[in-house]
Amino acid sequence: MDPAVNRPGKLLITSPPPAGRYGQFGGRFVPETVMPALAELEAAAVAAFADPQFLEELADLHADYAGRPTPCYFASRLSEHAGLAIWLKREDLLHTGAHKLNNALGQLLLARRMGKRRIVAETGAGQHGLATATACALFDLDCVVYMGEEDMRRQAVNVAKMNLLGARVEPVRSGSRTLKDATSEAIRDWVTNVRDTHYVIGSAVGPHPYPWLVRTLQSVIGSEAREQMLAATGALPTQVVACVGGGSNAIGIFAGFLDDSQVRLLGVEAGGRGLGRGEHGASLSHGRPGVLHGSQSFLLQDEDGQVDSTHSISAGLDYPGVGPEHAQLRQSGRARYIAVDDEQALAAFHLLCRLEGILPALESAHAIHAAVALGRDADAEGPVLVCLSGRGDKDIDTVLEWDQG
Ligand SMILES: *Cc1c(COP(=O)(O)O)cnc(C)c1O
């Protein structure tokens, strides 16, 4: 077999945005003590992305360890149901069950190049913690994962997996004991131990260079999907749909199509229980510009700038901020963002189970709902490409609880 056939897609490498700015968004809102570490990380990433040996090592890991390229799958029964051709980019089939490993493998290769042997990470549902713990085991690096106590309770299996992989999971008891608080703790640890520690942020958020770095590492999704759609259908999709928590799977798949102005981009946020304060996680649809975790973006906050609490049936979308590039894409109109609520996501979860034999992550189910809803528009034209960001194994308990009401 031609070895090129199963080669994973290439990263879509761009220069870092000047000063880390996406229009008015992005930047570096951090204590003076971490500025040198951010500059070091940016320089290391720029050098690594220009180094064929680094790119080859990452591509080998993608192919032989992680399971790239992931398939692009024509969901025929779902398409029939929606009245619209729907294709799924199967990140649920990636090792550890979600797109998070693309980022963790790349960042840990970088950490190793920088000589940093201690790794800290934050996690919500546990998928990023799991991906980081996995890559730390592979590279023999020390791993500390900060996780809110509430999330540890909701995601006990992922906590057990991280422990088995040799990571230390630190419970976070402040605030709402969820992702926002875990992120603050991880940043605090990093600021204190910055000389020997790399902070692996799990989404396209945080101070520059993280949004650019994470986007570049996740762009493998979009570069593969673009080639796969062209090969399979002879055309580009009319629309690309992805769920948005911090925005890494969305920006990763969007990256493949940003220059194709005819391809519409649709980001789907958590509508939660409704659009009241504290009931959802739809920062782009309902937030205002503000600063959280080191960068400027859309943010759910009250009149005094206090960050709102959030809710979503899916822990991965339960975050009050969003990556700065999405803020810019929203403002420029290049991408559109909508909110899908808990009930709709749950119905889409069941729909994909029954029509396609795929249990999606509840995060990804938000995108499935949005794609199916596009079919209600009589003028809608496919094919629509959906990023199926992860698998639903972690969510079975949540789904059963809801179904029993
Ligand atoms: C973490 C996660 C998300 C949300 O994160 P993004 O950075 O917005 O992609 C979505 N889907 C799954 C399966 C996740 O694990």
The ligand as an SDF file (V2000), in Angstrom:
LIG
                    3D

 15 15  0  0  0  0  0  0  0  0999 V2000
  -13.6160   19.4450   25.6520 C   0  0  0  0  0  0  0  0  0  0  0  0
  -14.6060   19.0450   24.6520 C   0  0  0  0  0  0  0  0  0  0  0  0
  -15.3290   19.9880   23.8950 C   0  0  0  0  0  0  0  0  0  0  0  0
  -15.2350   21.4720   24.1110 C   0  0  0  0  0  0  0  0  0  0  0  0
  -13.9850   22.0150   23.9040 O   0  0  0  0  0  0  0  0  0  0  0  0
  -13.5960   22.8760   22.6300 P   0  0  0  0  0  0  0  0  0  0  0  0
  -12.2860   23.4540   23.0060 O   0  0  0  0  0  0  0  0  0  0  0  0
  -14.6560   23.9130   22.4430 O   0  0  0  0  0  0  0  0  0  0  0  0
  -13.5140   21.9610   21.4770 O   0  0  0  0  0  0  0  0  0  0  0  0
  -16.1930   19.5380   22.9090 C   0  0  0  0  0  0  0  0  0  0  0  0
  -16.3640   18.2270   22.6840 N   0  0  0  0  0  0  0  0  0  0  0  0
  -15.7110   17.2870   23.4030 C   0  0  0  0  0  0  0  0  0  0  0  0
  -15.9680   15.8550   23.1250 C   0  0  0  0  0  0  0  0  0  0  0  0
  -14.8120   17.6630   24.4090 C   0  0  0  0  0  0  0  0  0  0  0  0
  -14.1670   16.7240   25.1100 O   0  0  0  0  0  0  0  0  0  0  0  0
  1  2  1  0
  2  3  1  0
  2 14  2  0
  3  4  1  0
  3 10  2  0
  4  5  1  0
  5  6  1  0
  6  7  2  0
  6  8  1  0
  6  9  1  0
 10 11  1  0
 11 12  2  0
 12 13  1  0
 12 14  1  0
 14 15  1  0
M  END
$$$$
